[in-house]
Amino acid sequence: MGEPAREDERFMAAALRLARRNLGLTSTNPSVGCIIVNKGTIVGRAVTAPGGRPHAETQALAEAGEKARERPPMSPSNPARIMARPRPAQMR
């Protein structure tokens, strides 16, 4: 049971490293790193673009394509991951 938690920590750390790339460049939006994992493999990754758009989640979901269907994005500031609510991309 401890192994999945360690893997989640590793992927969350990767999302945080991504976010650091654009610190101070995303205007009023935070710099967010987003990782999408499917069966232990990263299938999408992105960081909020300079100027604040597009958001990391949108870019990572686009990169992952169909491989993202069953997994929510891992993003340190993504309340949907924590609260199990629909992601913005699902609400469209």
Secondary structure, 3 states (H helix, E strand, C coil): CHHHHHHHHHHHHHHHHHHHCCCCCCCCCCCCEEEEEECCEEEEEEECCCCCCCCHHHHHHHHHHHHHCCCCCECCCCHHHHHCCCCHHHHC
